[in-house]
Amino acid sequence: MPPLDVQTLTEEIKEKSQFIHAILSEASKVVVGQKILLERLLMALLCEGHVLLEGLPGLAKTLTIKTLADVIHAEFQRIQFTPDLLPADLVGTMIFNQKTGDFTPKKGPIFTNLVLADEINRAPAKVQSALLEAMGEHQVTIGETTYSMEDLFIVLATQNPIEQEGTYPLPEAQLDRFLFKIRVGYPNLVEEKDILNRMSGVELPRAAKICHPATILEARKACSQIYMDEKLKDYILSVVFATRFPEKYHLSALKSQIQVGASPRATLALAKASRAHAFIHQRGFVTPEDVKSIAYDVLRHRILVSFEAEADGIDSEGIVKKILEHIEVP
C-alpha cells in the first residue's frame, strides 16, 4: 500500500477513534488507574474477543467492567460461578406451558452484551463447556433450538490466583478461546488515596452513557482496514512459531521449558489485537511496538510450561520475554 494511502487511512482512523478517548475519560471518573485494563477491554470489544482477568479480590475488576458497560450503553450481566451452577442457569431452559401444552424457551443471563463470569474456575466442566459454545460459536443451544448471541457480545471472566480449593482449572481449549489474559495489580499510593477520597463521599461517582454499541460495531470495520506490512506479519509468525519450535530460532534453551506452544488462534489474536492497539492510538498502520505491547496478554495463557520450568520458577511470561528479546524486529 502506498504511503499516501496509509496517511489517508490514519486521518480516517483519527476521526473514527475519537470516541475511545471519550470513553476512557468518562470511565476514569469512576475507576481510578487501571488505564491498561480499560484499554484492553476496549480492544477486546473491537476484536470481538473475550478476556480472562486474574487478580486478587478488591481490585475493581467488577467495577471496571460495569462502568465500561454503562459508558457504552450496553447491557450487562454478572454471573457468580459456583460449584452447584448448572448449564441451564447460564444459557436458559425449556419451560412447560400448562395452558398450551407446549415447551417455551426461557433465555438465561448469557443473552446480553457484556457477561461477567465471576470466579469462572469455580464452576464444573459442564457449565464451562456451555460457556465455551457461546464464546467460540457465538451461539447457544436450548432444547433443540440454536440461538445466536447479540452482535456485541463478549465474556469477561475473572479468576482468583490464590484460592485453589474447590476450583476446576480451565481446560487448555477454553483458555485458548480468550483473546487476552490480563493480570490486574494493586494501585499505587497516589491512586489508592484517590480511591479513598472518591469512595468515602456521600454520593459515589457515576459514569454517563456517552457511546452506543453501534459505534463499537462500526469501529470494528475500520479496525480491520488498518494496514499491516508483510514484514510485520512475518514477525508475528516468528514470535508464535518460536513458542513451538524454539530451536529453529536459536532458542534451544526454551525447548525443555515449553510443553505446548501457542496455537494458530494466537497468530490471529496477535494480528487482530495489534490492529486494535493501533486504532486506539489513532494510527492507520501497525508498528512492531503494537505487537510487543500486547504480546504478553495474548500469549501468557497459550503457552504451557513444562514441569522442569515450573520447578526452576520459570513461567510463560518469562518465555515470552525471551522470545521478544531474541526475535529480530522488522
Backbone hydrogen bonds, N-H to C=O, Kabsch-Sander energy under -0.5 kcal/mol:
donor,donor_aa,acceptor,acceptor_aa,energy
5,D,2,P,-0.7
6,V,2,P,-1.5
7,Q,3,P,-2.5
8,T,4,L,-2.6
9,L,5,D,-2.7
10,T,6,V,-2.5
11,E,7,Q,-1.9
12,E,8,T,-2.1
13,I,9,L,-2.8
14,K,10,T,-2.6
15,E,11,E,-1.7
16,K,12,E,-2.7
17,S,13,I,-2.1
18,Q,15,E,-1.0
20,I,17,S,-1.4
21,H,17,S,-0.7
22,A,18,Q,-1.3
23,I,19,F,-2.4
24,L,20,I,-2.5
25,S,21,H,-2.4
26,E,22,A,-2.3
27,A,23,I,-2.9
28,S,24,L,-1.7
29,K,26,E,-1.4
30,V,27,A,-1.6
31,V,27,A,-3.0
32,V,30,V,-0.5
38,L,34,Q,-2.4
39,E,35,K,-2.6
40,R,36,I,-2.7
41,L,37,L,-2.3
42,L,38,L,-2.1
43,M,39,E,-2.4
44,A,40,R,-2.3
45,L,41,L,-1.8
46,L,42,L,-2.1
47,C,43,M,-1.9
48,E,44,A,-0.8
49,G,44,A,-2.8
50,H,177,R,-0.6
51,V,155,V,-2.3
52,L,180,F,-2.5
53,L,51,V,-0.6
53,L,157,A,-3.8
54,E,52,L,-0.5
54,E,182,I,-3.0
55,G,53,L,-0.5
55,G,159,Q,-1.4
59,L,56,L,-0.7
64,T,60,A,-2.2
65,I,61,K,-2.0
66,K,62,T,-2.7
67,T,63,L,-2.6
68,L,64,T,-2.2
69,A,65,I,-2.2
70,D,66,K,-2.2
71,V,67,T,-2.6
72,I,68,L,-2.1
73,H,70,D,-1.2
74,A,69,A,-2.6
77,Q,114,L,-2.3
79,I,77,Q,-0.5
79,I,116,L,-3.1
80,Q,78,R,-0.5
81,F,79,I,-0.8
81,F,118,D,-2.3
85,L,82,T,-1.9
89,D,86,L,-1.2
90,L,86,L,-0.7
90,L,87,P,-1.2
91,V,87,P,-2.7
92,G,88,A,-1.3
93,T,106,K,-1.8
95,I,93,T,-0.5
95,I,104,T,-3.5
97,N,102,D,-3.5
98,Q,96,F,-0.7
101,G,97,N,-2.6
102,D,97,N,-0.6
104,T,95,I,-3.2
104,T,102,D,-0.5
106,K,93,T,-3.3
107,K,105,P,-0.6
108,G,91,V,-2.0
110,I,90,L,-1.7
111,F,108,G,-1.6
112,T,110,I,-1.9
113,N,75,E,-0.6
114,L,75,E,-2.5
115,V,113,N,-0.5
115,V,154,I,-2.3
116,L,77,Q,-3.1
116,L,114,L,-0.5
117,A,115,V,-0.8
117,A,156,L,-1.8
118,D,79,I,-2.2
118,D,116,L,-1.2
120,I,117,A,-0.8
120,I,158,T,-2.1
122,R,119,E,-2.0
123,A,120,I,-1.5
127,V,124,P,-0.6
128,Q,124,P,-1.9
129,S,125,A,-2.5
130,A,126,K,-1.5
131,L,127,V,-2.0
132,L,128,Q,-2.1
133,E,129,S,-1.7
134,A,130,A,-1.4
135,M,131,L,-2.5
136,G,132,L,-3.2
137,E,133,E,-2.6
138,H,134,A,-0.9
139,Q,133,E,-0.9
140,V,147,Y,-2.4
142,I,140,V,-0.5
142,I,145,T,-2.6
143,G,141,T,-0.5
145,T,142,I,-2.0
147,Y,140,V,-3.3
149,M,138,H,-2.1
153,F,151,D,-0.9
154,I,113,N,-2.5
156,L,115,V,-3.3
156,L,154,I,-0.5
157,A,51,V,-2.8
157,A,155,V,-0.6
158,T,117,A,-2.3
159,Q,53,L,-2.2
164,Q,162,I,-1.0
167,T,164,Q,-1.2
168,Y,121,N,-4.4
174,Q,171,P,-0.8
175,L,171,P,-2.3
176,D,172,E,-2.3
177,R,174,Q,-1.0
178,F,175,L,-1.5
179,L,50,H,-1.8
180,F,50,H,-1.5
181,K,297,D,-2.2
182,I,52,L,-2.8
184,V,54,E,-2.8
184,V,182,I,-0.6
185,G,183,R,-0.5
192,E,188,N,-2.6
193,K,189,L,-1.8
194,D,190,V,-1.9
195,I,191,E,-2.4
196,L,192,E,-2.3
197,N,193,K,-2.3
198,R,194,D,-2.6
199,M,195,I,-2.8
200,S,196,L,-0.8
201,G,198,R,-0.9
204,L,202,V,-0.6
210,I,71,V,-1.8
210,I,208,A,-0.8
211,C,71,V,-1.6
215,T,212,H,-1.8
216,I,212,H,-1.0
217,L,213,P,-2.2
218,E,214,A,-2.0
219,A,215,T,-2.2
220,R,216,I,-1.7
221,K,217,L,-0.9
221,K,218,E,-0.6
222,A,218,E,-1.5
223,C,219,A,-2.7
224,S,220,R,-1.8
225,Q,221,K,-0.6
225,Q,222,A,-0.9
226,I,223,C,-1.3
227,Y,284,G,-2.5
233,K,229,D,-1.7
234,D,230,E,-2.2
235,Y,231,K,-1.8
236,I,232,L,-2.4
237,L,233,K,-2.2
238,S,234,D,-2.4
239,V,235,Y,-2.3
240,V,236,I,-2.2
241,F,237,L,-3.1
242,A,238,S,-1.9
243,T,239,V,-0.5
243,T,240,V,-1.2
244,R,240,V,-0.6
244,R,241,F,-0.8
245,F,241,F,-3.3
248,K,245,F,-1.5
249,Y,246,P,-1.4
250,H,247,E,-1.2
251,L,246,P,-2.3
254,L,251,L,-2.1
255,K,252,S,-1.2
256,S,252,S,-0.5
257,Q,254,L,-1.0
258,I,254,L,-1.6
259,Q,257,Q,-0.6
259,Q,304,L,-3.1
260,V,304,L,-1.7
266,A,263,S,-1.7
267,T,263,S,-0.9
268,L,264,P,-1.9
269,A,265,R,-2.3
270,L,266,A,-2.6
271,A,267,T,-2.0
272,K,268,L,-2.7
273,A,269,A,-2.9
274,S,270,L,-1.9
275,R,271,A,-1.8
276,A,272,K,-2.2
277,H,273,A,-2.4
278,A,274,S,-2.1
279,F,275,R,-2.3
280,I,276,A,-2.4
281,H,277,H,-1.0
282,Q,279,F,-1.9
283,R,278,A,-2.5
286,V,227,Y,-2.3
290,D,287,T,-0.8
291,V,287,T,-1.3
292,K,288,P,-2.6
293,S,289,E,-2.4
294,I,290,D,-1.1
294,I,291,V,-0.5
295,A,291,V,-1.0
296,Y,292,K,-0.6
298,V,294,I,-1.9
299,L,295,A,-2.4
300,R,296,Y,-2.4
302,R,299,L,-1.6
303,I,299,L,-0.9
304,L,260,V,-2.4
304,L,302,R,-0.6
305,V,303,I,-0.7
306,S,257,Q,-2.6
310,E,306,S,-2.3
311,A,307,F,-2.4
312,D,308,E,-1.3
313,G,310,E,-1.6
314,I,309,A,-2.9
319,I,315,D,-1.4
320,V,316,S,-2.4
321,K,317,E,-2.5
322,K,318,G,-1.9
323,I,319,I,-2.2
324,L,320,V,-2.8
325,E,321,K,-2.1
326,H,322,K,-1.6
327,I,323,I,-3.0
